[in-house]
Amino acid sequence: MSWEMPKLTVGDRVLFYDNPFSASSEPQFGFVSSRPGKETIQILVFTASSGFVEKMSVRHMDDPFWKNSDMAQKWQVWGAWKLHPELQVIKEIKEVLDRKTKVPAKEASAA
């Protein structure tokens, strides 16, 4: 199975990393600023010195591109992103609720 970027919408919270090769780099808080593409997103990143700065063509930190592509070193200047921890929890809760609501009535009454 191939890797898929997490589903996002405009306004979702993410963490931006200047260095896609190091998860230990200090993350910056940001919002998805336009409709996500298949492989990249645009992020409005909050910086203490400049306010919000738009980051273009940002790939997910777990994208295999970083390990498999000859272009990864050149793309490093765009940084990388991960889901904000709160957004990850919200997505997990939504998945559980969606599964609960799809349980057939017969199964639900037997439980």
C-alpha positions in Angstrom: 0.0 0.0 0.0 1.4 3.4 -0.9 1.6 6.3 1.5 -1.2 8.8 1.6 -1.0 12.3 2.9 -3.5 12.9 5.8 -6.7 14.5 4.7 -6.9 18.2 5.5 -9.1 21.2 4.9 -8.5 25.0 4.9 -8.0 26.2 8.5 -6.8 22.9 9.9 -4.0 23.3 12.4 -0.5 21.8 11.6 3.0 22.0 12.9 5.7 23.3 10.5 9.3 22.2 10.6 12.1 24.1 8.9 14.1 20.9 8.6 12.2 17.9 7.1 15.1 15.6 8.0 14.9 16.2 11.7 11.7 15.8 13.8 13.7 17.3 16.7 13.7 20.7 15.0 11.5 23.2 16.8 8.0 23.2 15.3 6.0 26.3 14.5 2.2 26.5 14.7 0.4 27.0 11.5 -2.9 26.8 9.6 -3.6 25.2 6.2 -4.1 28.3 4.0 -5.5 27.0 0.8 -7.0 23.8 -0.5 -4.4 21.0 -0.1 -2.9 19.3 -3.1 -2.2 15.6 -3.5 1.4 15.9 -2.1 1.8 19.4 -0.7 0.0 22.0 1.3 0.3 25.8 1.9 0.7 26.9 5.5 0.3 30.2 7.3 3.0 29.8 10.0 3.1 32.0 13.0 6.6 33.4 13.9 7.3 35.6 16.9 9.4 38.0 14.9 7.3 38.4 11.7 3.7 37.3 12.5 2.2 35.0 9.9 4.4 33.9 7.0 3.0 31.7 4.2 5.0 28.6 3.4 4.3 27.1 0.0 4.6 23.5 -1.3 5.2 21.9 2.0 5.3 18.1 2.2 4.4 15.9 5.2 7.3 14.9 7.4 6.5 11.2 6.8 6.2 11.5 3.0 8.5 8.7 1.5 9.6 11.4 -0.9 12.2 12.6 1.7 13.9 9.2 1.6 13.3 8.1 -2.0 13.7 11.1 -4.2 16.8 12.6 -5.6 15.1 16.0 -5.4 14.6 15.8 -1.6 17.7 17.9 -0.8 16.4 20.7 -3.0 12.9 20.5 -1.6 14.3 20.8 2.0 14.1 24.6 1.7 10.3 24.4 1.8 10.2 22.6 5.1 7.8 19.8 6.3 4.6 19.5 8.3 2.8 17.2 10.7 -0.7 17.2 12.1 -1.1 19.4 15.2 -1.6 16.9 18.1 -5.1 18.3 18.9 -6.2 17.8 15.3 -4.8 14.2 15.3 -7.0 13.5 18.4 -10.1 15.1 16.8 -9.6 12.9 13.7 -9.2 9.8 15.8 -12.4 10.6 17.8 -14.3 11.2 14.5 -13.2 7.8 13.2 -14.4 6.1 16.3 -17.8 8.0 16.2 -18.2 7.2 12.5 -17.6 3.5 13.2 -20.1 3.5 16.1 -22.8 5.1 13.9 -22.3 2.6 11.1 -23.0 -0.4 13.4 -26.2 -2.1 12.2 -29.2 -1.7 14.5 -29.4 -5.5 15.1 -25.8 -5.6 16.4 -26.3 -2.5 18.5 -29.4 -3.9 20.3 -27.5 -7.2 21.0 -24.7 -5.4 22.7 
